[in-house]
Amino acid sequence: MRLCNHHRIHLISDEIYAMTIYPTPDNTTALPFTSVLAIPNTTNTTNNTANNNPIIDPSLLHVIYGMSKDFSCNGLRAGVLLSPSNPSLLKSLKSVALFAWPASVTDLYWTTLLNDRTFLDNYFKENARRLGEGYMRLTEFLRSQGVKWVEGSNSGFYLWADFRGVLGEAIVVRDDERGVDGKGGEEGEEMVEAMTIERPSQVYRTSRKAKERDDWFYGKLMEKKVYVASGDAFFAEEHGWYRISFSVPMDVLDIGLKRLGEVLDEVRAEGGGKGE
């Protein structure tokens, strides 16, 4: 915030996962969510008017939010921008909002929800309980399979899981690691250069064998009719990483994990991946 304030940069906080917080044994000391607008000395509230040294000019601070995550209503396409200290920005946005109005049904639905405090309190409490239950079921499965994941999360719907231990270690070779022959990586292994529209300035090199192994594993998943999002979809820096969602009914999650377990058994039976 101080950096943005110093350089007069607008800070936009995406708080779309604000209420998807749940308790887990892996993260018992995690702080609850706090909006940037609730941080002292950031907004022109009564408590801050006497403060002559704000963290950031309140007119530079904005929050965006939507129904997609907390309310699991991504298909309704409704969101908000909160900018309590920049009326000129809001006025400008209102002038073009006519071209992006939500449907009347969406408007009525969300307005009704937001005005029902009893429902919201019960909903967020139950949602947190179910998310925590799904997280624990998934992590127990991964632990039993010897699959590592990024631990410590207590918010959101997903886990970032590392299947390289099952598939065989994926190798990413940086420029300073390339051998004299310019190939690097596993002996005799061809390296691939990849460039994306999203990362036009970054050309990263990865083992062709690792990518083929990843594609082969993904094909196995599709054969079993279980979808686990490949790290390629999120521009993962290494092959072998997958994003697993657990925000589904428990019986659906159990079916998915059963099928995933069957795929892992097949992968191990075949030597840990294509070409191994």
N, C-alpha and C positions, 0 to 999 in steps of 0.2 A: 504493500500500500504506500509506504513512504517513497519507494522507487517511482511508482506511478505519479504520486503527488509531485515529486521533484521534477519529473520530465513532462508533466501535464498529460499523462496518458490515461485514457478512460479504462477503468477496471470493470470487467463484466464477469460476475460470478454466476456460473451455471449451477443451480441448486435443485436440479430435477430429481436427485436421489435423497433429498433432505429427510424424508420420513421412512426410508427403507433401512432403518437401523435395528439390529437385533443382537441379543446377547449370545456369546459363544465362549466355551472354555478356553479357546485359543487366544482370546483377546478380552480379558476381564478388566483391563484398566483403560480401555478406549474411552475417549471423551465423547459425550453426546454431540449431536450436530448443533452448530451455532452459525446462524446466518451472518454474513459480513455486515449486514445492516444492524445487527444486534451488538456488534463490537463497540465498546465505548470510544467516544471521540471520532466517530465516523459519519454521523448524521446530525442534522440540525434539529435535535430534539431538545426538550426542556432541560434535560440533564447535561447537555453539552454546550448550551449557548454561552456559558461563562468560561468555557475553555478556549484559550487563545492559541493553542498549539495542537490542532487536530492532526490525526494520523494522515488523513487524506482530505482534500477538498471534497465535500459531500456531493458536489455537482459532477464529480468524476466517477462516482460509484453507482453501479447498476446491478440488478439481479434479474435473471431470467428463470422461469419455472414453467412446468407444464404438467399435463395429466398422464403422460406416457408411462412413467415409472411408478410413482407413489400410488397411483390409482389404476395401474395396469390398463390404461385406455389409450394406447398409442394410436389406435385407428381413428380416434375422434379428433385428433389434430388440433388441440387447443392449448395455448400457452399465454404467459403474461410477461410483461416487462415492468419491473419495479424500479423507479428512479425518483424517489421522493424529494430530491433536492435539485432537480433539473427540469423545471417546468417547460423551458423552451424546447428541450429534446422531446418531451411528451407531446407538446403541441405539434411538432414537426411530424412525429409518428402518427398522430391522429389524422393528419391530413391525407395519409396514404392507407390508413387502416381499413378504409372502405373496401379495398381490393383484397383484403385478407381476413374478412370476418369469418368466424366459425359458423357452422350450421346452427339453425335455431334449436334443433334437438340437443346438440352438444352444449349450447349456451344454457338451456334450461336444466339439463342434467347436472352440469358442474355447479351452477348456481344453487341448485337444490342441495347438492352434497355439502358445499361449503357453508351453507347456512344451518346444517343439521349437526350441531356440536356433539350431541349424544352419539349419533352414528359415527362421526369422525373419531371420537375417543375410542369407541369399541373397535372400529375398523382398524385403526393403526396399531392397537394393542394386539389384536388377533393376527394381523399381517406380520408383525414382528415375531410373534410366536411361531407361525408357520415357516417364515424365512429361516429362523434359527433351527427349527427342526429339519428343514431341507438341507441346510448347511451341514449339520451334524451327520445326517444320513450319507451325504455325498463324501464327506471327509473320512468317515469310517470305511466306506468302500475303497477310496483311493489308498488309504493306509493299508488295508488288507491286500491290495494289489501291488504294494510297493511303489506307488506312483506319488511323486512329490508335487506339491502345489505351493503357491505363494501364500504363506500363512499370515494371520493377524487381521484379516478382514472382518469387519462387523457391519458392513453396509453393502447394498446392491444385491444383484441376483445371481452373480456368477463367481466361478473360481477360475484362476489361471493355472492350468495343470501342465506339468512337465512330463511328457511321455518319452523323453529321450532315453531314459533308463531302460525302457521296454524295447524301443525301436533301435537302439544303438545310438551312441552319442553323435549328435549332429555337430558338424564342424563349421565354424564361421571363421574365415581367415581374413585378417586385416592386412592392409598394405605392408605394414612393418613386420608381418609374420610370413610373408611369401618367401619361398625358397629361391635359390639362385636360378633355378630353371623357370621361375615365375609361376609355377603351378600351385605349390603349397598344398595343404590338406593331406589326405591319405595318399599313399604312394600310387602314382599313375592315375590319379583321379582328376577329372576335368573340373575346372571351376566355372561358375556361371556368373555373369554380370547381369544385374537386374535394375531397372529404373522404372519408377512409377510416376504418374501424373501428380500424386499427392506428395511425392518426395523427389521432384525433378532435379534437385541439386545433389542428391545422395545416390551414388552408385555403390551398391554393396555386393560383395562377393560371397557366395556360399557354395558348399559342396553340392554338385549335381546329384551325387549319390544320396545325400541327405534329403534333397527335395523329392527325389523319386521314392524314397522310403516313406516320406510324409504323404505323398499322393497315393501310394499303395495302401497305407493305413487308412486314409480317408475312404478309399474305395471299399475296404473291408467294412467300415462303419455303415456305408450306404447299403451294402449287401444285407446287413443285419437290420436295416431300417431303423438306425439310431443316429440322430444328427448331433454331432459335437462340432462346434465351430472351429475351423482350422485357424491357426495363428496367421496364416497368409491373409485372411480377411481383415486382419487388424495390423498388418505390416509388422509382424513380429520380427525381431532381429535374428532369431534362430529358428530353424525348423524343429518340429517336435513339440511345440507348445499349442495347447488347445484351450478354448474357453468353454466351460461347461455351465449350463444354466440349471439351477435347482429350484426355481420359483414355479413349480408345477405341482399338481396334486400328488400326494405321496405314493399312490398306487401307480401313477404314470412314471414317477421318478424311479420306483423300484423296477418297473419293466425296462426302462432305459438302462439302468445300471446292470441289470441281468444281461441284456444284450451286449453292453459294453464289455462286461466280464467275459462273455463268450468270444468276442473279438480278440481280447488280450490273450486268452488261452490259445487261440489259433496263431496269433503272432509269435508267441513264445514257442509253440510247436514247430513253427517254420523258421526258427533261428533268429527271431528278433527283427525281421524285416527283410525286404527284398534285397537280394545280393549278399546277404550275410553268410 
